Amino acid sequence: MDTPADLGPLGILEALLFVSDSPVSLERIEAILDGHSKAEVSRLLADLQEQYRQSDRGILISEVAEGYRLATKPEAAPWIQRLRGSKPARLSRPALETLALIAYKQPITKPEIEAVRGVMVDGVLKTLVERDLVRILGRKPEVGRPILYGTSRSFLEYFGFKDLSELPTLKEIEALAPNTAEKEVSHESNDQIEKAE
């Protein structure tokens, strides 16, 4: 494929990442950049990442959902919110709890989720599917053939994970728990001091 003399493979790569709505895989970039091996494409990505890292630009290249994309630096968030005029839509606590169950236990059925959570999850599950964070994986081969749910590629993008192996382990989560318990005790102590005064 002929390219303009003033636009090299680095410029083409940057343009591809800029126009893509979703992360672009290494294989896809290699296919588009005829004549460049995976190793060369990886080197180009690393070079471009380093250029963004060393500058005061507001963007970076992130590796998410088994691909690469241009993203804004976290430090730019306040200005982006001003531009948009609103804060990004957040997930409710029940939605996050349900999503966490699905992420760690997938494939999982709705009755299995409800057994753990102790509440019905019809509405929450519908929202997660509509937001494309959860997808239907098929049906469980048992009586009633309940639908099996799992996370989607959009889930990986939303949370910035390359793949599911980046989910925190239970040990990592438990390591945070003592800090949470200490904060709760600290707040209770402060409340008691305020009430005493």
N, C-alpha and C positions, 0 to 999 in steps of 0.2 A: 504494500500500500504506500503510495507517495504521500509524503508529509511536507508542509511548507518548510523552507530552509531555516526559518527563525523559530520553529517550534520543535523541540526535541522530545524524546520519550518522557522526560520529567514533566514537561508542560502538558503533554497529552494525558499523562496519568493524573495530574492535578485537575484537568478539565473533566475527565471521566468521573472522578470522585465528587466533583462539584455538582454535576448535573444529575447524578444518580439519586433516586428517592430512597434506596435501601443499600445496605452494605454490599460492596462488590467483592466477590471471591477472587482469590489469587489466580485460580484457573480461568476465570472469566477475563481478567485483565491480560493474562498471558495470551488468550485467544484473540483479543482485540489488538494487542501489540505484536503483530506478526513478526516472527524472527527473534523474539526475546524469550529466553528460557524462564522457568519459575525462579531460578536463582537470581537472574538479572532483574526480574520484576520485584523480587524480595529486596534486592539491593536498592532499587529505585525508590521503593516505599520507605526503606530505612533512611535514605538520603533526604527524602521529602519530609519525613517525620522530624529529622534532626534540624532541618532548616526552620521548620515551624517552632520547634522547641527552643532554638537559640534566638528567636526574634521576639519582638513585643507584639506580634500579631494576635488577633483574637480567636484564631482557629487552630485546630490541631487535627491530626489523623488518628482516629481511634479504631481499634480492632474489636469488632463486636459481631455477634451472630455469624461467626465463621466467614467474615469478610471485613472490608475496610470502608470507612466513610469519613468525610470531613465533618467535624463537629465544632461547636463553639467551646472555648475554654470556660471552665466553671467561674472564673473571675469576672467574666462578661455578663453573668446572669442578671444582675440588677438593671443593666442598661437594656438588655433584651426584653425584660419584663416591662420596662417603660415603653419600649417600642410597641409591644403587643397590647399594652394597656390592661393586662390581666395576668394573674398567676396561672401556671399550667394546671390542668385538671389533675387532681390527686385521687388516689384510690382510698376508699374508706377502710377503716380497721377490719371489718368483716371480710371485705374483698381481699385485703392483704393476707389475712389469716387463711382464707380459702386458697388463695394463689400459692402461698407457702406450702400448704398441704399437698397441692397438686404437683408443685415443683419437686418436692422431696419424695413423694410416694407414687409418682406416675409409672405406669398407667393406673388410674384410680376411678372408681365409679361414684356417682352422686350419693348412693346410700352409704358407701364407705366414708365419704367426706362428712356426711351428716352424723354418722356414728361417732367420729372423733370430735367434731365441733359441738354436737349436742343441740343443734338447731337446723331448721330447713335452710337449704342454700339455693333454692330455685332462682330467685332474683339475682343474687350475687353471681351465680354461675352464668346466667344469661348475660349479665353485664360484662363479665370477663371474656365470654365468647364473642360478644359484639365488639369489644375493644381489641379483639384479635390477640389477646394475651394467652388464651387457652384455646385448644382445638380438640376436636373429636378424633380419637385415634382408632375407633372401631367399636366392637361390642365384646363383652366378656362371655366366654362360652359356658354359661350356666343358665339355670332357670330364669326366664324373663329377659335374658340377653341384655343386661344393662349396658348403657353407653360408657365407654372408657374415655377419660379426659387426660390430656397432657399439655405441657406448655408449648407455645409456638415460637417461631423465629422472632416475632415481634416482642415476645417476652424477653428474649436475650437482648434485643435492641433497647427496650425500655429500661432495663436494669444495667446495661452496659457490659454484659458478659460475653466472652468469646464463645463459650459453650457451657453446658450444664456442669462440667467439672469445676467451674469457678464458683459454684454455690458454696457459701461458707459451710464448714463441717459442723456437726453437732457439738464437738469439743470447742470450736471457735465461738459458737453461740453461747455455750455454757460459761465460757471464760468471761463473757460480757455480763452474765447474770449477776455475779456478786456485786459488780459496780452498780447495777440497777437497784439491787436490794439495799445497798448502802445509801443511795440517794433517797430511797423511800423512807428509810429510818431517819435520815437527816432532816427531811421535810417534816416528818411527824414530830421530831424534837423541836424544830423551829415553831411549828404550830402550837405545841404545848407551852413553849416559852411566851409566845404572843398572847395566848389565852390567860396565862398566869399574870401577865402584866395588866 
